[in-house]
Amino acid sequence: MNGMNNISIQNDERGLLPFPIIIAANTGEAEALRIVVKHYDSYIGSLSMRKLRDEQDNTYWGIDGDMQSRLRSKLMQSVLAFKI
């Protein structure tokens, strides 16, 4: 991490990302973007849950990988486009 060596990446007690991480992600810092995506990964996973079918036509709940990828991509686009 270029300018992020001295920044704690721990979430605060309210579950928020540190402001320096948000600023770095907004400027395109790859490691900061990774931290932001990781922070929201469980939420993205829950949004990606769908009823799926296997080869034997059994229905089950699982993560739609395509939806998960789209949501991660949209998150990164939104972080980069956000005006601070």
C-alpha distances in whole Angstrom, upper triangle without the diagonal:
4,6,5,6,10,10,12,11,15,17,20,24,25,22,20,16,15,16,12,11,14,13,10,11,14,13,12,8,8,6,8,11,11,11,14,16,16,17,20,21,24,25,25,26,29,30,30,33,36,39,39,42,42,44,47,47,45,43,40,37,34,31,31,28,29,29,26,24,25,24,21,21,23,20,17,20,21,18,17,21,21,22,21
4,6,7,10,11,14,14,18,20,22,26,27,24,22,18,16,16,12,12,14,13,10,12,14,12,11,8,10,9,10,13,14,14,16,18,19,20,23,24,27,28,27,29,32,32,32,36,39,42,42,45,45,47,50,50,49,47,44,41,37,34,34,31,31,31,28,26,28,27,23,23,24,22,19,21,22,19,17,21,21,22,20
4,6,8,8,12,13,16,18,20,24,25,23,20,17,14,14,10,10,13,11,8,11,13,11,12,9,11,10,10,14,15,14,16,19,19,20,23,24,27,28,28,30,32,33,33,36,39,43,43,46,47,49,52,51,50,48,45,42,38,35,35,33,33,32,29,28,29,27,24,24,25,22,19,21,22,18,17,20,20,20,18
4,6,5,8,9,13,15,17,21,22,20,17,14,11,12,8,8,11,10,8,11,13,12,13,9,11,9,8,12,13,12,14,17,17,17,20,21,24,25,25,27,30,30,31,34,37,41,41,44,44,47,50,49,48,45,42,39,36,33,33,31,31,31,27,26,27,26,22,23,24,21,18,21,21,17,17,20,20,20,18
4,6,8,10,13,16,18,21,23,21,19,16,14,14,11,11,15,14,12,14,17,16,16,12,13,11,11,15,15,14,16,19,18,19,22,23,26,27,27,29,32,32,33,36,39,42,43,45,46,48,51,50,49,47,44,40,37,34,35,33,33,33,30,28,30,28,25,26,27,24,22,24,24,21,21,24,24,24,22
4,7,9,12,15,16,19,21,20,18,15,12,13,10,11,15,14,13,16,18,17,18,15,16,14,13,17,17,15,17,20,20,19,23,24,26,28,28,30,32,33,34,37,40,44,44,47,48,50,53,52,51,48,45,42,39,36,37,35,36,35,31,30,32,30,26,27,28,25,23,26,26,22,22,25,24,24,22
4,6,9,11,13,16,18,16,14,11,8,10,7,8,11,12,11,13,16,16,16,13,15,12,11,14,15,12,14,17,17,16,19,21,23,24,25,27,29,30,31,34,37,41,41,44,45,48,50,50,48,45,42,39,36,33,34,32,33,32,28,28,29,27,24,25,25,22,20,23,23,19,20,23,21,22,19
4,6,8,10,13,15,14,12,10,8,10,9,9,12,14,13,14,17,18,18,15,16,13,11,15,15,11,13,16,15,14,18,19,21,22,24,25,27,28,30,32,35,39,39,43,43,46,48,48,46,43,40,36,34,31,33,31,32,31,27,27,28,26,23,25,25,22,21,24,23,20,21,24,22,23,21
4,6,9,12,14,11,10,8,7,10,9,7,10,13,12,12,15,17,16,14,14,11,9,12,11,8,10,13,11,10,14,16,17,19,20,21,23,25,26,28,32,35,36,39,39,42,45,44,42,40,36,33,30,27,29,27,28,27,24,23,25,22,19,21,22,18,18,21,20,17,19,22,20,22,20
4,6,9,11,9,9,7,7,11,11,10,13,15,15,15,18,20,20,17,17,14,12,15,14,10,11,14,12,10,14,15,16,18,20,21,22,24,25,27,31,34,35,38,39,42,44,43,41,39,35,32,29,27,29,27,29,27,24,25,26,23,21,23,23,20,20,23,22,19,21,24,22,24,22
4,7,8,5,5,5,6,10,12,10,12,15,15,15,17,20,20,18,18,15,13,15,14,10,11,13,12,9,12,14,15,15,18,19,20,22,24,25,29,32,34,37,38,41,43,42,40,37,34,30,28,26,27,26,28,26,23,24,25,21,19,22,22,18,19,22,20,17,20,23,20,22,20
4,5,5,6,7,7,10,13,12,13,16,17,17,19,22,22,21,21,19,16,18,18,14,14,17,15,12,15,17,17,18,20,22,22,24,26,28,31,35,36,40,41,44,46,45,42,40,36,32,31,28,30,30,31,29,26,27,28,24,22,25,24,21,21,24,22,19,22,24,22,23,20
4,5,7,10,11,14,16,16,17,20,21,21,23,25,26,24,25,22,19,21,21,17,16,19,17,14,16,18,18,18,21,22,22,24,27,28,31,34,36,40,41,45,46,45,42,39,35,32,31,29,31,31,32,30,27,28,29,26,24,27,26,23,24,27,25,22,25,27,24,26,23
4,6,9,11,13,16,16,16,19,20,20,21,24,25,24,24,22,19,20,20,17,15,18,17,13,14,17,16,16,19,21,20,21,24,26,29,32,34,38,40,43,45,43,40,37,34,30,29,27,29,29,30,28,25,27,27,23,22,25,24,20,22,25,22,20,23,25,22,23,21
4,7,9,12,15,13,14,17,18,17,19,22,22,21,21,19,16,17,17,13,12,14,13,9,11,13,13,13,16,17,17,19,21,23,26,30,32,35,36,40,42,40,38,35,31,28,26,24,26,26,27,24,22,23,24,20,19,22,21,17,19,22,20,18,21,23,20,22,20
4,6,9,12,10,10,13,15,14,16,19,19,19,19,17,14,15,15,12,10,13,13,9,11,14,14,14,16,18,19,19,22,24,28,31,33,36,38,41,43,42,39,36,33,29,28,25,27,26,27,24,22,23,23,19,18,20,19,16,17,19,17,15,18,20,17,19,17
4,6,9,7,7,10,12,11,13,16,16,15,16,14,10,11,12,9,8,11,11,8,10,13,15,14,16,19,20,20,22,25,28,32,33,37,38,41,43,42,40,37,34,30,28,25,26,25,26,24,21,21,22,19,17,19,18,14,15,17,16,13,16,18,15,17,15
4,6,5,7,9,10,11,13,15,16,14,16,14,10,13,14,10,10,14,14,11,14,17,18,18,20,22,23,24,26,28,32,35,37,40,41,45,47,45,44,41,37,34,32,29,30,28,29,27,24,24,25,22,19,21,21,17,17,19,17,14,16,19,16,17,14
4,5,5,6,9,10,11,13,14,14,16,14,11,13,15,12,11,15,16,13,15,19,21,20,21,24,25,25,27,30,33,37,38,42,43,46,49,47,45,42,39,36,33,30,31,30,30,28,25,25,25,22,20,21,20,17,16,18,16,13,14,16,14,14,11
4,5,5,6,9,10,11,13,11,14,12,9,12,14,12,11,15,16,14,17,20,22,22,23,25,27,27,29,31,35,38,39,43,44,47,49,48,47,44,41,37,35,31,32,30,30,29,26,25,26,23,21,21,21,18,16,18,17,13,14,17,15,15,12
4,5,5,6,8,10,11,9,11,9,6,8,10,8,8,11,12,11,14,16,19,19,19,22,24,24,25,28,31,35,36,39,40,43,46,45,43,40,37,34,31,28,28,27,27,25,22,22,22,20,17,18,18,15,13,16,15,11,12,15,14,15,13
4,5,5,6,9,10,10,12,11,7,8,11,9,8,11,13,11,13,16,18,18,18,21,23,22,24,27,30,34,35,38,40,43,45,44,42,39,37,33,30,27,27,26,26,24,21,21,20,18,16,16,16,12,11,13,12,8,10,12,10,11,10
4,5,5,6,9,9,12,12,9,10,13,12,11,14,16,15,17,19,22,21,21,25,26,26,27,30,33,37,38,41,43,46,48,47,46,43,40,36,34,30,30,29,28,27,24,23,23,21,18,18,18,15,13,14,13,9,10,12,10,10,8
4,5,5,7,5,9,9,6,8,11,10,10,13,15,15,17,19,22,22,21,24,26,26,27,30,33,37,37,41,42,44,47,46,45,42,39,36,33,30,30,27,27,26,23,22,22,20,17,17,17,15,12,14,14,10,10,13,12,13,11
4,5,5,5,7,8,5,5,8,8,7,10,12,12,14,16,19,19,18,21,23,22,23,27,30,33,34,37,38,41,44,42,41,39,36,33,30,26,26,24,23,22,20,18,18,17,14,13,14,11,9,10,10,7,7,10,10,12,11
4,5,7,10,11,8,8,12,12,10,12,15,15,16,18,21,20,19,23,25,23,24,28,31,34,35,38,40,42,45,44,43,40,38,34,31,28,27,25,24,23,21,20,19,17,15,14,13,11,9,9,9,5,5,7,7,8,8
4,6,9,11,9,9,13,14,13,15,18,18,19,21,24,23,22,26,28,27,27,31,34,37,38,41,42,44,47,46,45,43,40,37,34,30,30,27,26,25,23,21,21,20,17,16,16,14,11,11,12,9,7,9,10,10,10
4,6,9,8,7,10,12,12,13,16,17,17,19,22,22,21,23,26,25,25,29,31,35,35,38,39,41,44,43,43,40,38,35,32,28,27,24,24,23,21,19,19,18,15,13,14,13,9,10,11,9,6,10,11,13,13
4,6,5,6,9,10,11,12,14,15,17,18,22,22,21,24,26,26,26,29,32,36,36,39,39,42,45,44,43,41,38,35,32,28,28,25,25,24,22,20,20,19,16,15,16,14,11,13,14,11,10,13,14,16,15
4,5,5,6,9,10,11,12,14,16,16,20,21,19,21,24,24,24,27,30,33,33,36,36,38,41,41,40,38,35,32,29,25,25,22,22,22,19,17,18,17,14,13,15,13,10,13,14,12,11,15,16,18,18
4,5,5,6,9,10,10,12,15,15,18,20,19,21,24,24,24,27,30,33,33,36,36,39,41,41,40,38,35,32,28,25,25,22,23,23,20,18,19,18,15,15,17,15,12,15,16,13,13,17,18,20,19
4,5,5,6,9,10,11,13,14,17,18,18,20,22,22,23,26,29,33,33,36,37,39,42,41,40,38,35,31,28,25,25,23,23,22,19,18,19,17,14,15,16,13,10,13,14,10,11,15,15,17,16
4,5,5,6,9,10,11,12,16,16,15,17,20,20,20,23,26,30,30,33,34,37,39,38,37,35,32,29,26,22,22,20,20,19,16,14,15,14,10,11,12,9,7,10,11,8,9,13,13,16,16
4,5,5,6,9,10,10,14,15,14,16,19,19,19,22,25,28,28,31,32,34,37,36,35,33,30,27,24,20,21,18,19,18,15,14,15,14,10,11,13,11,9,13,14,11,12,16,16,19,19
4,6,5,6,9,10,13,14,14,16,18,19,19,22,26,29,29,33,33,36,39,38,36,34,31,27,24,21,22,20,21,20,16,16,17,15,12,14,15,12,11,14,15,12,14,17,17,19,18
4,5,5,7,9,12,12,12,14,16,17,18,21,24,27,28,31,33,36,38,37,35,33,30,26,23,20,21,19,19,18,15,14,15,13,10,12,12,9,8,12,11,9,11,14,14,16,16
4,5,5,6,10,10,9,11,14,14,14,17,21,24,25,28,29,32,34,33,32,29,26,23,20,17,17,15,16,14,11,11,12,10,7,9,10,7,7,11,11,10,12,15,15,18,19
4,5,5,8,10,10,11,14,15,15,17,21,24,25,28,28,31,34,33,31,29,26,22,19,16,18,16,17,16,12,13,15,12,9,12,14,11,11,15,15,13,16,19,18,22,21
4,6,8,9,10,11,13,14,16,18,21,25,26,29,30,34,36,35,33,30,27,23,21,18,19,18,19,17,14,15,16,13,11,14,15,11,12,16,15,13,16,18,17,20,20
4,6,5,6,9,10,11,12,15,18,22,23,27,28,31,33,32,30,27,24,20,18,15,16,15,16,14,11,13,13,10,9,12,12,9,11,14,13,12,15,17,17,20,20
4,5,5,6,9,10,10,13,16,19,20,24,25,28,30,29,27,24,21,18,15,12,13,12,14,12,9,11,12,10,8,12,13,10,12,15,15,15,17,20,19,23,23
4,5,5,6,9,10,11,15,18,19,22,24,27,29,28,25,23,19,16,13,11,13,13,15,13,10,13,14,12,11,15,15,13,15,18,18,18,21,23,22,25,26
4,5,5,6,9,10,14,17,19,23,24,28,30,28,26,23,20,16,14,12,13,14,15,12,10,13,13,10,10,14,14,12,14,17,16,16,19,21,20,23,24
4,5,5,6,9,12,16,17,21,22,26,28,26,24,21,19,15,13,10,10,11,12,9,6,9,10,7,7,11,11,9,12,15,14,15,18,19,19,23,24
4,5,5,7,10,13,15,18,19,23,25,23,21,19,15,12,9,7,9,9,11,9,6,10,11,9,10,13,14,13,15,18,18,18,21,23,23,26,27
4,5,5,9,12,14,18,20,24,25,23,21,18,15,11,9,8,10,12,13,11,9,13,14,11,12,16,16,15,18,20,19,20,23,24,24,27,28
4,6,8,12,14,18,20,24,25,23,22,18,16,12,11,9,9,11,12,8,8,11,11,9,11,14,13,13,16,18,17,18,21,22,22,25,27
4,6,10,11,15,17,20,22,20,19,16,13,10,8,5,5,7,8,6,5,9,10,8,10,13,13,14,16,18,18,20,22,23,23,27,29
4,7,9,13,15,19,20,18,16,13,10,6,5,4,6,9,11,9,9,12,13,12,14,17,17,17,20,22,22,23,26,27,27,31,32
4,6,10,13,16,17,15,13,10,8,6,6,6,6,10,11,9,11,14,14,14,17,19,19,20,22,24,24,26,28,29,29,33,35
4,7,10,14,14,12,10,6,6,5,6,9,9,12,14,13,14,17,18,18,20,22,22,23,26,27,28,29,32,32,33,37,38
4,7,10,11,9,8,6,5,6,6,8,8,11,13,13,14,17,18,18,20,22,23,24,27,28,29,30,32,33,34,38,40
4,7,8,5,5,5,6,9,9,12,11,14,15,16,17,20,21,22,24,25,26,28,30,31,32,34,36,37,38,41,43
4,5,5,5,7,8,11,11,13,13,15,16,18,19,21,22,23,25,27,28,29,31,32,34,35,37,38,40,43,45
4,5,7,10,12,14,14,16,16,17,18,20,22,23,25,26,28,29,31,32,34,35,36,38,40,41,42,46,48
4,6,9,11,15,16,18,18,20,21,23,24,26,27,29,30,32,33,35,37,38,39,41,43,44,45,49,50
4,6,10,13,14,17,16,19,20,21,23,25,26,27,29,30,31,33,35,36,37,39,41,42,43,47,49
4,7,10,12,15,16,18,20,21,22,24,26,26,28,30,31,32,34,36,37,38,40,41,42,46,48
4,7,10,13,13,16,18,18,19,22,23,23,25,28,28,29,32,33,34,35,38,38,39,43,44
4,6,10,11,14,17,16,17,20,21,21,23,26,26,27,29,31,32,33,35,36,37,41,42
4,7,9,12,15,14,14,17,19,18,20,23,23,24,26,28,28,30,32,33,33,37,38
4,6,9,12,11,11,14,16,16,17,20,21,21,23,25,26,27,29,31,31,35,36
4,6,9,8,7,11,12,12,13,16,17,17,20,22,22,23,26,27,28,32,33
4,6,5,6,9,10,11,12,14,15,17,19,20,21,23,25,26,27,31,32
4,5,5,6,9,10,11,12,14,15,17,18,20,21,23,24,26,29,31
4,5,5,6,9,10,11,12,14,16,16,18,20,21,22,24,28,30
4,5,5,6,9,10,10,12,14,15,16,18,20,21,22,26,28
4,5,5,6,9,10,11,13,14,15,17,19,20,21,25,26
4,5,5,6,9,10,11,12,14,15,17,18,20,24,25
4,5,5,6,9,10,10,12,14,15,16,18,22,24
4,5,5,6,9,10,10,12,14,15,16,20,22
4,5,5,6,9,10,11,12,14,15,19,21
4,5,5,6,9,10,11,12,14,18,20
4,5,5,6,9,10,10,12,16,18
4,5,5,6,9,10,10,14,16
4,5,5,6,9,10,14,15
4,6,5,6,9,12,14
4,5,5,6,10,12
4,6,5,9,10
4,6,8,10
4,6,9
4,6
4
